[in-house]
């Protein structure tokens, strides 16, 4: 009991409210969104490429939306931006449940992508705002574990709900989002986030934020690396669902299991891999992670049984654990304190790959099949490491120091 109390006291109550809320929000969204490719392919006459383009439109909107939302949070405060995004996001899932036309689904994905790009970078920035530098690596790891606890449950629950009604997973997601945003609003008011936001020293404007990000060559190279990685990662929540259905019997059931395995591996391996990564540089973690991504993608390419798909997912997930948290650490160490929201938001420029990925993946899957698709994204994952390395060199040249020993470290 004392150990639990000590853990709860280690981080600000707002951190814990965001972590617990993340479990429920991700469980809710993973009930519905991973199955959207299947939902649209089975309930509309859209071809695979159009479906991929429709799903990717959300990520395209988020590419710009993240920078806008992050900068708005630096100007007007984290609380207002997060709450507004969550309320609108709730309505988006209601729209998915009742939508009929492809154009309407496209619009919903755009709005949903904007909401995600406003909420997630701002919540990360808020976690960093209320956490000492030396504890932020653990906070990012804790948040990522929470994401995957939710994802471990969501797909299976979503598959069960979909047996009753294809629209039910989307309605349940909307309900959970609504309950979460109401409870979060109460927590933010109780624990005085307004006062924390009022302590900012330097004013921020869109013009200044854009100038800083544009001049930061290292940051730009990291965004290209992130874009290439996102092209590959996006296949897991889009074309992989259809590919498993095409490749093995009961592929839709296998996909739900794969999504849960992905989350379970993260929950089990996050802490051991985090301890390993804390003794390495962020760049090392990212490069090793990209290798694991590539091996996992090649495993999908040649998989012809449930066992092969499951092994490939485990390998792929190890890469995910290593790259995601290390990427958050890189951004935190690069960002000035008063522009943390801007940098986390601008990181979403790399999510252009989340737009290109589903569209490109849908075309490759339809034209050449799964082996070619996953061979291509394995190559892109490896190429991403070259841009991360170039970003590291650019940072050292500009600052005269390694990002691994930047001001925000005392891990």
C-alpha positions in Angstrom: 0.0 0.0 0.0 2.8 2.4 0.9 4.4 1.6 -2.5 1.2 2.5 -4.3 0.9 5.8 -2.3 4.5 6.6 -3.1 3.9 6.1 -6.8 0.8 8.2 -6.8 2.7 11.0 -5.0 5.5 10.8 -7.6 3.6 12.7 -10.3 1.1 15.6 -10.3 -2.6 14.6 -10.0 -3.2 16.0 -13.4 -0.7 13.6 -14.8 -2.6 10.7 -13.3 -5.9 12.0 -14.5 -4.5 12.2 -18.1 -3.0 8.7 -17.8 -6.2 7.1 -16.5 -8.2 9.0 -19.0 -5.9 7.9 -21.8 -6.7 4.3 -20.9 -10.4 4.8 -21.4 -10.1 7.1 -24.4 -7.8 4.7 -26.3 -9.9 1.7 -25.4 -12.9 3.6 -26.8 -11.3 4.7 -30.0 -9.7 1.3 -30.6 -13.2 -0.3 -30.4 -14.0 1.5 -33.7 -11.2 3.2 -35.6 -9.0 0.1 -36.5 -12.1 -1.5 -38.0 -13.0 1.6 -40.1 -11.2 0.2 -43.2 -13.3 -3.0 -43.0 -16.4 -1.0 -42.1 -16.1 1.2 -45.2 -15.1 -1.7 -47.5 -18.1 -3.8 -46.4 -20.7 -1.0 -46.2 -19.9 1.3 -49.1 -18.9 0.8 -52.7 -15.6 2.7 -52.2 -12.4 1.0 -53.6 -9.4 0.3 -51.4 -7.4 3.4 -52.6 -10.4 5.7 -51.9 -10.9 4.2 -48.5 -7.2 4.7 -47.7 -7.4 8.3 -48.9 -10.5 8.9 -46.8 -8.9 7.5 -43.6 -5.6 9.3 -44.4 -7.4 12.6 -44.7 -7.7 12.8 -40.9 -3.9 12.5 -40.6 -3.4 15.1 -43.3 -5.6 17.6 -41.4 -3.7 16.7 -38.2 -0.4 17.5 -39.9 -1.2 21.2 -39.8 -3.6 21.0 -36.9 -1.0 19.8 -34.5 1.1 22.9 -35.0 -2.0 25.2 -34.8 -3.3 23.4 -31.6 0.1 23.4 -29.9 0.7 27.0 -30.6 -2.8 27.9 -29.4 -2.1 26.1 -26.2 1.0 28.1 -25.6 -1.0 31.3 -26.3 -4.4 30.6 -24.6 -3.6 27.7 -22.3 -3.7 23.9 -22.5 -7.1 23.5 -20.8 -9.2 25.4 -23.3 -7.7 23.7 -26.3 -7.9 20.1 -24.9 -11.5 20.4 -23.7 -12.7 22.0 -27.0 -11.0 19.2 -29.0 -12.6 16.4 -26.9 -16.1 17.8 -27.1 -16.0 18.1 -30.9 -14.3 14.6 -31.1 -17.3 13.1 -29.3 -19.6 14.4 -32.0 -17.3 13.0 -34.7 -17.9 9.4 -33.5 -21.6 10.0 -33.4 -21.3 11.0 -37.0 -19.5 7.8 -37.9 -22.3 5.8 -36.5 -25.0 7.4 -38.6 -23.0 8.5 -41.7 -23.8 7.1 -45.2 -22.0 9.0 -47.9 -18.3 8.8 -48.7 -18.0 12.7 -48.6 -19.5 12.7 -45.1 -17.0 10.1 -43.9 -14.2 12.2 -45.5 -15.4 15.3 -43.6 -15.6 13.3 -40.3 -12.1 12.0 -40.7 -10.8 15.5 -41.3 -12.5 16.9 -38.2 -11.4 13.9 -36.2 -7.8 14.3 -37.3 -7.9 17.9 -36.2 -9.3 17.0 -32.8 -6.6 14.4 -32.3 -3.9 16.8 -33.4 -5.2 19.4 -31.0 -5.6 17.1 -28.0 -2.7 14.7 -28.0 0.3 17.2 -28.3 -1.3 19.6 -25.9 -1.9 16.8 -23.3 1.8 15.7 -23.7 2.9 19.3 -23.2 0.7 19.7 -20.1 2.2 16.5 -18.6 5.7 17.9 -19.1 4.6 21.3 -17.7 3.8 19.8 -14.3 6.6 17.2 -14.2 10.3 17.8 -13.3 12.8 17.3 -16.1 14.3 14.2 -14.5 10.9 12.4 -14.4 9.7 13.1 -17.9 11.1 10.0 -19.6 9.1 7.9 -17.1 6.0 10.0 -17.6 6.2 9.6 -21.4 6.7 5.8 -20.8 3.7 5.8 -18.4 1.5 7.6 -20.9 2.5 5.2 -23.7 1.7 2.2 -21.5 -1.7 3.7 -20.7 -2.4 4.0 -24.4 -1.7 0.3 -24.9 -3.6 -0.9 -21.9 -6.6 0.7 -23.6 -5.8 -0.7 -27.0 -5.4 -4.2 -25.5 -9.1 -4.2 -24.5 -10.6 -2.0 -27.2 -10.4 -4.1 -30.4 -11.9 -7.2 -28.8 -14.7 -5.3 -27.2 -15.3 -3.5 -30.5 -15.4 -6.8 -32.4 -18.0 -8.1 -30.0 -20.1 -4.9 -30.2 -20.0 -5.0 -34.0 -21.7 -8.4 -34.0 -24.7 -6.6 -32.6 -24.5 -3.5 -34.8 -21.8 -2.0 -37.0 -22.6 1.4 -35.6 -22.5 0.4 -31.9 -18.7 0.6 -31.4 -18.8 4.2 -32.7 -21.7 5.2 -30.3 -19.9 3.6 -27.3 -16.7 5.5 -28.2 -18.7 8.8 -28.3 -20.2 8.1 -24.9 -16.8 7.3 -23.3 -15.3 10.4 -24.8 -18.1 12.5 -23.4 -17.7 11.1 -19.9 -14.0 11.6 -20.0 -14.1 15.2 -21.1 -16.5 16.1 -18.4 -14.4 14.5 -15.7 -11.2 16.0 -17.1 -12.8 19.5 -17.0 -13.5 19.0 -13.3 -10.0 17.8 -12.6 -8.4 20.7 -14.4 -10.4 23.2 -12.5 -9.9 21.5 -9.1 -6.1 21.4 -9.5 -5.6 24.9 -10.6 -4.3 24.5 -14.2 -5.3 28.2 -14.8 -2.8 29.3 -12.3 -0.1 27.1 -13.8 -0.8 28.5 -17.2 -0.6 32.0 -15.8 3.0 31.6 -14.8 4.3 31.8 -18.4 7.0 34.4 -18.8 7.5 35.0 -22.6 4.7 35.7 -25.0 4.2 33.4 -28.0 2.7 34.2 -31.4 2.0 32.1 -34.5 4.6 34.1 -36.4 7.3 33.6 -33.8 6.4 29.9 -33.4 6.6 29.3 -37.2 9.9 31.2 -37.5 11.5 29.1 -34.7 10.4 25.8 -36.2 11.3 26.7 -39.7 14.8 27.7 -38.7 15.4 24.5 -36.7 17.1 22.2 -39.3 17.4 19.3 -36.9 13.7 19.5 -36.1 12.9 19.4 -39.8 15.0 16.4 -40.4 13.3 14.6 -37.5 10.0 15.4 -39.0 11.0 13.8 -42.3 12.1 10.8 -40.4 8.8 10.7 -38.5 6.9 10.9 -41.8 8.7 7.9 -43.3 8.1 5.9 -40.1 4.4 6.9 -40.0 3.9 5.6 -43.5 4.8 2.2 -42.3 3.2 2.4 -38.9 -0.1 3.5 -40.4 -0.5 0.1 -42.1 -1.2 -1.5 -38.8 -4.4 0.4 -38.3 -5.5 0.4 -42.0 -4.4 -2.1 -44.6 -3.2 -4.8 -42.2 -6.9 -5.5 -41.3 -7.8 -6.2 -45.0 -4.5 -8.1 -45.6 -5.1 -10.6 -42.8 -8.6 -11.1 -44.1 -7.2 -11.9 -47.5 -4.2 -14.0 -46.3 -5.6 -16.4 -43.7 -9.0 -17.9 -42.7 -10.9 -15.8 -40.1 -8.5 -12.9 -40.8 -10.8 -10.3 -39.3 -10.7 -12.2 -35.9 -6.9 -12.5 -36.2 -6.6 -8.8 -36.7 -8.5 -8.0 -33.5 -6.2 -10.5 -31.7 -3.1 -8.9 -33.3 -4.2 -5.4 -32.1 -4.6 -6.8 -28.5 -1.2 -8.6 -28.7 0.4 -5.3 -29.8 -1.0 -3.6 -26.7 -0.2 -6.5 -24.3 3.4 -6.7 -25.5 3.7 -2.9 -24.8 2.3 -3.3 -21.3 4.6 -6.2 -20.5 7.8 -4.9 -22.2 7.6 -1.1 -21.7 9.4 -1.0 -18.4 12.2 -3.5 -19.3 12.9 -1.8 -22.6 12.7 1.7 -21.0 15.4 0.6 -18.5 17.5 -0.6 -21.4 16.9 2.6 -23.3 17.7 4.9 -20.4 21.3 3.6 -20.7 21.4 4.4 -24.4 21.0 7.5 -26.5 17.6 8.3 -27.9 19.1 7.9 -31.4 20.3 4.4 -30.6 16.8 3.4 -29.3 15.2 4.8 -32.5 17.6 3.0 -34.9 17.2 -0.3 -33.1 13.4 0.3 -33.1 13.4 0.9 -36.8 15.2 -2.3 -37.4 12.5 -4.2 -35.5 9.8 -2.4 -37.4 11.4 -3.5 -40.7 11.7 -7.1 -39.5 8.1 -7.1 -38.4 6.9 -5.8 -41.7 8.9 -8.4 -43.6 7.2 -11.0 -41.3 3.8 -9.7 -42.4 4.9 -9.9 -46.0 5.7 -13.6 -45.8 3.1 -14.7 -43.2 0.7 -17.4 -44.3 -0.6 -18.5 -40.8 -1.9 -17.0 -37.6 1.4 -17.9 -35.8 3.6 -16.1 -38.4 1.4 -13.0 -38.1 1.5 -13.1 -34.3 5.3 -13.4 -34.2 5.7 -10.5 -36.7 3.4 -8.4 -34.5 5.5 -9.1 -31.4 8.7 -8.0 -33.3 7.0 -5.0 -34.7 5.7 -3.9 -31.3 9.2 -4.0 -29.8 10.2 -1.5 -32.4 7.2 0.6 -31.5 8.1 0.7 -27.8 11.7 1.8 -28.6 10.9 4.5 -31.1 7.8 6.2 -29.6 9.1 7.1 -26.2 12.6 8.1 -27.5 10.9 10.4 -30.0 9.0 12.2 -27.2 12.3 12.6 -25.3 13.9 14.2 -28.4 11.2 16.8 -28.7 11.1 17.6 -25.0 14.9 18.2 -25.0 14.8 20.4 -28.1 11.8 22.6 -27.1 12.1 25.9 -25.2 9.9 25.8 -22.0 7.5 28.5 -23.2 7.1 26.8 -26.7 6.7 23.2 -25.6 3.2 23.0 -27.0 4.4 24.4 -30.3 7.1 21.8 -30.7 4.9 18.9 -29.7 2.3 20.2 -32.1 4.7 20.8 -34.9 5.9 17.2 -34.5 2.6 16.3 -36.2 4.0 17.7 -39.5 5.7 14.3 -39.6 2.2 12.7 -39.6 2.0 13.5 -43.3 3.0 9.9 -43.4 -0.3 9.0 -41.8 -2.0 10.5 -44.8 0.3 9.1 -47.4 0.5 5.6 -45.8 -3.2 4.5 -46.0 -3.6 5.9 -49.5 -0.3 4.4 -50.7 -1.0 1.2 -48.8 -4.4 0.7 -50.3 -3.1 1.1 -53.8 -0.2 -1.2 -53.3 -2.4 -3.8 -51.6 -4.9 -3.8 -54.4 -2.3 -3.7 -57.2 0.6 -5.8 -56.0 -0.6 -7.6 -52.9 0.6 -7.6 -49.2 4.1 -8.9 -49.7 5.1 -5.9 -51.9 3.3 -3.5 -49.6 5.0 -4.6 -46.5 8.4 -4.9 -48.2 8.2 -1.3 -49.3 7.3 0.0 -45.8 10.1 -2.1 -44.3 12.5 -0.2 -46.6 11.0 3.1 -45.5 11.5 2.3 -41.9 15.2 1.7 -42.4 15.5 4.9 -44.4 13.9 6.8 -41.5 17.0 6.1 -39.4 19.2 8.0 -41.9 17.2 11.2 -41.3 17.3 10.7 -37.6 21.1 10.5 -37.8 21.2 13.6 -40.0 19.0 15.4 -37.5 21.4 14.5 -34.7 24.4 15.9 -36.7 22.5 19.1 -37.4 21.6 19.6 -33.7 25.2 19.1 -32.7 26.4 21.6 -35.3 23.9 24.3 -34.2 24.3 24.0 -30.5 27.8 22.5 -30.0 26.4 19.8 -27.8 24.6 16.5 -28.3 20.9 16.3 -27.8 21.6 13.4 -25.5 23.0 15.8 -22.9 20.7 18.7 -23.6 19.3 20.9 -20.8 16.3 18.7 -20.0 18.2 15.6 -19.0 19.0 14.2 -15.6 17.6 10.7 -16.1 
